[in-house]
Every structure is written in C-alpha cells, then in structure tokens.
Amino acid sequence: MPARWSPARWGLLAALSAALLIPIWVAGYVPTLDGPIHLNIAAMLARPSLAAASNQLFSVGLHPEPNWAIYALLWLFLRVFDNVFLAEKLALSLYALLFLFSFHWANRILHGDRESPGSDFSWARLLLAVPFVYSAIFYYGFYNFIFSLPLLILATATYLRFLKAQDLRTAAWATLGGLGAYFGHATSFGVLGVFVAVSLLTVWLARIPLTDSAAPSRSLSRLVRLTWCSALPYLVPVALFLSFLERNSDTHLDYANFWTFGQRVKSLVSMSSMQINGVGDMAVALLFGLLLGVAAGLALWRWRGRRIGLEDCYLSATVAMIAVALLLPDTMFGGGYTAIRVQIYVYLLLAAWLALKPEVVTQPLFTWRPAIAAFASFCLVAIAVHAYAIRGMSEQIGNVMAATHQVQPGTTVLPVVFDSWGVERDGRRSSRGDQFLLNLASLVAVERNAAQLRLYQASTLNFPVRYRDEVTPYTYLPYVLNVLAKGGGYTREELTAIPRQIDYYTGVAMGRVDYVLVVGRTPGSQDPDFQQFRRDLEARYVAVSRTDARPGAILYARRHGDGPDAPTGLHARAEP
C-alpha cells in the first residue's frame, strides 16, 4: 500500500482486515460442505502417515490440472506447521485478504499511478470486495473455486494492461495471470476466456485506440493482428486447459436438465450465489445486489457521451456472463453447481467495473462520506452475521468429533449421515446454505490418520488424489444410499446412477469397513429408518462411543474377530 496513506487510514485498513478474518478464526472448525475433503486430500499429500493409511484406496495423480493452487498452498502450510486446521485457517485468511485487495491491486496494474492512491475512492474500492468473501460457495467449501475469484480479477487486469502495451513484460504478466486463473479453477479460466473474447470485441466495435497507434482500431488486418498477439500469452494455459477437458469429459453425471430456464432466471435475480448461510434468507445478498445496481445506474448516467475505455470491457463481460449463467450446463468446468457458481461472476465483474472505472465517472459514488459509512456498516453487519452462523455450526461439528476418539490409525471409516444440515435446539435446520455435516468423516480421517471411504472428489480427474482402479467410488449398499438420499440432499436417481462394482460392506477388494460413523441420530431416536438400520448394523458392529449433543452421533466399530461380510438384513432391504 502506498506510503502516502495517513496513520488513520492505516488503522482503518488494519481494522477492516481484522474484522474480515473474524468468521474464519471465531471457531475451531470452519463449517463447509467440501472443505473437509480438501483438507483430507491436502493432508494425504503432505503427511506420510495419512498417505500410508489411505494408499490401498487412493493414488496420487500429479497432472497439471486446475484446482492445484489451493492444494499447493495447504501443502505448504502443512509442511511448515503440521496442523491441518491451522493450515486451513491460514489459507482461508490469505484468500480473504487477497479478495479484499484484489480490486485495488487490479487498479494499480491497469492504471499505474494515474489515480491518487490516498483518495477516498481507493478506500471504497476495498469495501466493495467485502461482500464477495463469504458467499454461498464459501460455505459449499469450494476452496479452489473461491481462491480463483481474486486470481481472476488480477488476471483480467494483467490482460488489459497487455492490450495497452503489448510488450514482453506485460505479456509475461498476462501469462502468469492466465496460469493463476487456470490453476485456481477451470471455471474461472473459462470465464477469463469469455473476458478476453469480449474485450477484443469491445476494442473493435468501440474503436478503442491502443498505445501502438494513435488511430482507433478500424482495419480488419489490425483486428487480426490484435487477436493473434493477444492470444500469445495464453497459449500454455489454453493447451493445459484443452488437455484437462479431454481427460475430464466423462467424469460427471449429467445435471444439465436439473434446472429449468425459469429456475435459472429466478436464481440469478435473487443472487443465489451470494446467499447468506442460514440467516436472513438472502436478504443481505439482495441488498448488496440492489446497491450494485443503483451504483451502476448512476455511473452509466454520468458516463453518457464519454469515450469507451478498456475498463468498460468488464461491463461487456458482465452482460456476456448473464447469458452464460442462464445457458451453461451445471457440470461444465469442474463439477456440479456450475449454474450456481457462474452467477457470482455477473456481480463480481460489475463490481470490478465500478472499482476500476476512472474517477471522473465513478468516484462521486464513493467519495460521499455518509454513503461510505453506510456501506462500511453494511459490510460489518454481514461479517457479524457470518461469524455468528459459523460459530453455531462449528459447535455441532465439535460435538460429532467428540464421538470419534476411538478411531484407530490405519483403519477405515464409513459415514452414514441422516442429517447433514445440522439442527437447532427447536429441531429446525441450522443451515440453509450448505450441508456442513455431510463430509465430516474427512475431518475424522485427518485427525485419526484413517481412510475415509466416501471421498467423492477422488472419483474425478480434476483432483490430485484418486481412487485406485480396483476400487470404484460411491460403492455403498443401496440401503445406505437411501439413507444418504433422505438426509444428504441427494435424490435416489442421482446416487444409484453411478455404477457400483464394489460393496464396502461385503469386503470385496479394499472395501473393509472398520468403523461406521452415524451422524444426525442418537440411540434414543425414534426414526423408524434409523432403528431398522441400527438393528441390522449391530449384527456385526458395536457402538463404542456416542454424543447426544446436537446433532447427535454414534461411532460403531466392527466386532473383534468378525469378518467384513454384510449382515443379511441389510441386503434384504437393498431394493425397497
């Protein structure tokens, strides 16, 4: 940060940074859907004892795939501190701070020293990034994806800088930006491709003059040369991306028809990608969307009649991403929820346009001190809401973990989750935004050096740890699939569509189940499905520990001397 900032500004900056990190550090566990699996994979890469416990099930694939950035970061922190949960908090803190400063750094890349670094506009630019940090996809635990978002903003700035100068130095920075977006997440790299294409089209249609010529871009030969030169920094990441798509083309179920067009419109309008987890039912997100819309409208009103500049490529890309958000199949570019994920780019690019547009157009929106104070208060309230929700959900994770101390190193754990959303004291769901208890067994595996049998990300090609060829993922007894379908948010059709060659309960290949962790039920539960499951399970397993605290958990261990064969009662209920 420039030295011209006053001590008061430095104090405000430190306070904002500290406040932004409170939700990450306020509790022992960060409650997310996929976060435990990312920690499980990173620990297998960095910790030899956990790798040894899991090597009969998993292998490491060192392909240059997307998603590697977060694993490289977690691996580094694990090697230094040897504490998985500390590594997670440090990585997420770095993500939050990177997001906080992404618009400011992008402005420095694109504009250099043209803008006064100590202006109120620079301070407001930091505030504009805050509501994106704890979006719904944070609670989904898409750590690689959220980390790629600030990397995308920086990549777009390096590209526009390259358009302005087109020399070796800016080409090198653009190449690094493209590689950062690629190794962050394939979706962000795909959006970078959309941004590059839309930017070239904007330069051509708006006749934006570039530095190598005082005249606007008018000739077809100039457009062809511009397009070819502009593609050069991305040849390496594009080649990697095409190779990834070829290897990953058939690894996901087809969810393309799960969302109707009307549902996509409703979701886009309601900013589902920015929903607050379990509090306010997206009210804060809707307010932020309204603020963005009003700010953009005022900026456009002041903008009328002015020359289009390179910053306006962000506005063009926002329009393009609206179409993408409505049309893109759910499983493209690295997994499910794509139709939800891409919606955040609409608002992110619009915020970037507001942040990077020259002061003459947008600065008046951010220099009115009452407006800055109101927006800062809005950000602090949102952070407090997140901290409160995270602390409550973390307590429930801790309750489940308290029942797992009997798990021995080198064993296997199969989670059976009846309630993956958590439960309030009055019986209501704790979370509306994510199923933060669904992959809790990965935390057990990390703490106890055990193998988690439901490491579903290892079934795809875009993660560094994969199931071995002789072990097929999602190989559960159909009855257990029905249990997961009831409490885990899946439909039976989704889960049973995946071929099951190995039943973990039958002990085929590497499928021995040493422990079964039941989440969301206590021994006194009157749920008939749980009682039937419990009777069948106790034919070969014995309860060794439990917790009655919310959400309730029971740990079953395989009886000493018993083989891993499945109880006949379970097979009898396999197909209802």
PyMOL commands that set and color helices and strands:
alter all, ss='L'
color gray80, all
select helices_A, chain A and resi 7-25+35-46+48-54+68-81+84-111+120-132+136-139+143-165+168-184+186-205+220-247+261-269+272-274+280-303+310-327+338-341+343-356+359-367+369-401+441-448+456-459+478-487+492-496+504-506+528-537+568-572
alter helices_A, ss='H'
color red, helices_A
select strands_A, chain A and resi 58-60+412-417+451-452+465-467+515-519+541-547+553-558
alter strands_A, ss='S'
color yellow, strands_A
deselect
rebuild
show_as cartoon
